[in-house]
Amino acid sequence: MSPANGVTMREMRWWDIEPVLALEEELFPEDAWSEGMFWSELAHARGPYATRRYLVVEGPEGELVGYGGLAAVAGMGDIQTIGIVPAVRGTGLGARLLRALIRAGTDFECEEILLEVRVDNAPAQRLYERFGFAPVGIRRGYYQPGNVDALVMRLADPSTVIETPDPDPDGAPGPDGTPDPDGASDPNGTPGPDGGSGPGGAVGPARTSTRAPTRTPTPSTPGTPNTPSTPQGTERHG
């Protein structure tokens, strides 16, 4: 992906695991992924049968300032994690990364994309709604150790998002023309020290699931779709 404001987005490779792990400890101190989990995810990210897409974002000096991942199974996508370092939050980068993951879902021919977000994280919910995600259910006690419920959100037609112009990189209009808070929050985060959300504040790290080798959870609301198998706790956004 071409540079914008000195920032470049590209596919995550094995040599990115070490710096991403360092960001994990900073952004997700309570449930940071292990090295093995990332190796496992990347093992499914290449080749003709790939079911994962992981991206990293490099700053002007080549340093990693963000990353995110999506899993795709049988026409259904699952945004697993998005992490943006505090120094570049509020710049629209969270929205750009989210759009890139949605685009990955269309590459996998996903007919819908799911994610989970804390029920108490209104700013993140508004960001996802701007991209067309709508609530479809609740997972009780999904986020631990705080025992916070998760709102399950669904994007019914990812292709419609990809057809709209990219949000302004400085965080102005989102896909529907409303201001893009750049992730005025971390979908699974609590208010950060800067008053935003997530461990570090506005569009901070976010995971949309719990953590285990694989999962096929079902929202507590009857009739809602299942999510594809993913590492437990993988879905975070920030």
N, C-alpha and C positions, 0 to 999 in steps of 0.2 A: 504494500500500500504506500502511496507516495507521501513524503513528509508534509506535515502541516504544522506551522509554528515550531519547527525544529523537532517535532515528534514523529516517530515512524512506528507503524504497526506491522507485525510480521508473524509468521508461523512460529510457534514455540518448538524448540528442538531440545535434544537431551542435554546439551551444554548449558541450557538456560535453567535447568533444574536447581542447581546450587544457588544462584541469585534469587530465584523465585522462592526457594525455601526460606531465605533470609527475610523476604517480604512477608511470607506466611507468618513467621514468628512475630513480626511487627503488627500485621493487620488482623490476624486471627489467633491471638495468644492462647485462647481457651480451647481451640480445636484445630490447630494447624495441621495440615496434611503432612504425612510422612514422605520421605524420599521414594519409598516403594510405591506409594499411591500414585505419585506423578509418573514414575516409570511405567506403571500399569496403564495409566490413561494414555500416555504417549505411544504405547505399544499398539493401541487401537486407533491411532491418528494418521497412519499412512498406509498406502497400498490400496488395491482395488476393493477391499472389504472394510475400509476404514469406517468407524462409527463415531469418531471424536474429532473435534477441531479445537485446538488450543492456540491462543494468540498471546503475544507479549508486546508491550509498548516500550520503545526506547526513547530516552530523552536526547537532547542535543549532544551530550557527551558519550552516548552509547549506553548510559546507565538504564536499568529497567525501572520504569515508573508505573507499570500496570500490567495486568494479565487477566485472561478470562478463558472459559471453556464451555463447550456445548457437547452433549451426547445425543446421538440420533439412533432410534430403533424403530423399525417398522413404520415409517412415516410420521413418527412423533419425536420432537426435539425436546431437550431438557437443558436449560441454561444452568450450569452447575456452579460456576464461581466467577466473580468479577472482583478484582482488587485494584484500587488506585491509591498511590501514595499521597499523603496529606498535602505535599508541596504543590501538586498539580490539580487538586480538586477545585471545582468551581470554574474550570476552563472549558467544559463541554466534553472532556475526554471520556468520562463515564458513558455519556450518551453515544459517542462515536464507537466505543467498544461494544456497547449493547447492540448497536445497529450491525456491527461487523459479525457478531455472533448470530443475529437473526439472519443475516445474509448467508452464513455458513449453514443454517438450517435449510434455507432454500436450495443450497448446493446439494444437500443430502435429500432433497425432495420431500422435506417434512411438510405435512399438511397442517400441522399445528405445533406450537411450542409452549411448554409449561415452565413455570418457576414458582418458588415459594418465597414469601416475604413476611416478616414479622407483622402481626396485626396492629402493633403499636407504632409502626414506621410509616406514617402518612406521607412524608415527602417522597419516599421511594415508590410507594403505591401510585402517587401522582405521576412520577416519571414513567412508570410502566404503562399507566393508562394512556399517556400521551403517545406511546408506541403501539397502542391498540390492545394491550392486555386487559382482560376483564376477569373479575373474581368468579371462581367456580366452586370453591369449597374451603373448608377449614381443617387443618391437622392439629389436633389437641396436644399441647405439651411438646410441640415439635422441636423447639429450640431449648437445649439444655446447656448449662445447669439451671437456667432461669425459669424453665418450665413455661415458656411463652408459646402461645399458639401461632401457627403459620397460616397466612392467607394464601391459598393456591390460586394462581392467576394463569390465564390461558390466552394465547394469541391465535385466533382462529385461522387467519390467512396471512402467513409471513410475507408472501409476495407483495402484498399491498404496501407494506412498510418499505420494502426495497425500492419500490417504484417512485417513492417520494424523495425530494431533495434531502441531502444530508443536513443535520442541524448545524448551525453556525459553530465553528470550532471554538469560538469564545463564549459559547453557552447561550446565545440568543435563541432563535426560534427552534422549537422542536418540530417533529413531523406534522403536527397539526397546526403549526404556526404560533403556538403559545411559547412563552419563554422556557428555555431548557435550563433547569437548575444544575445541570451536570450532575445529576445525581445528587440532588440536594440530600442524598442520603444513602446509607448502606441498607439494602433490603432486609438484612437481618440484624441490623445494628441498633444500639441504643445511642442516645444523644452523645456526641463527642465533645471534646473540650472546646471546640470552636462554635458550639451551639448547633452543629449540623447533626448527622447521624452516623453511627458506626464508630469504631474505636477511635478514629481520628477526625471525624466530622463529615462535612458534606461529601456526597457520593463517595462514601468510604467503602471498605470491603464488604462483600455480601456473599452469603452462601444460601442456597435455597433448599438444602436437604440436610438430613442427619448423616452420620458417618458409619459405613460398614462396607465390606467388600462389594456387595451388590444390594440392590433394593428394588422392590416393586410396590411401593406404598400406594394406598388409595385414600383420597380425601375423605373426611368424615361425612361430607354431604353426599347423600346417595346419588348415583347416576353420573358422577364426574369421572373423567378419564384417569387411568393409571399413568404413572410416569415410567420412563424406561429405566432399566437397571443402571445404577451409577454408584460410585463409591459413596459410602455413607457420609453425610455431611457435606457432600460436594457442592451442593448448590448454595452459593453465597454471592452476594453482589455488593460492590462498593466502588 
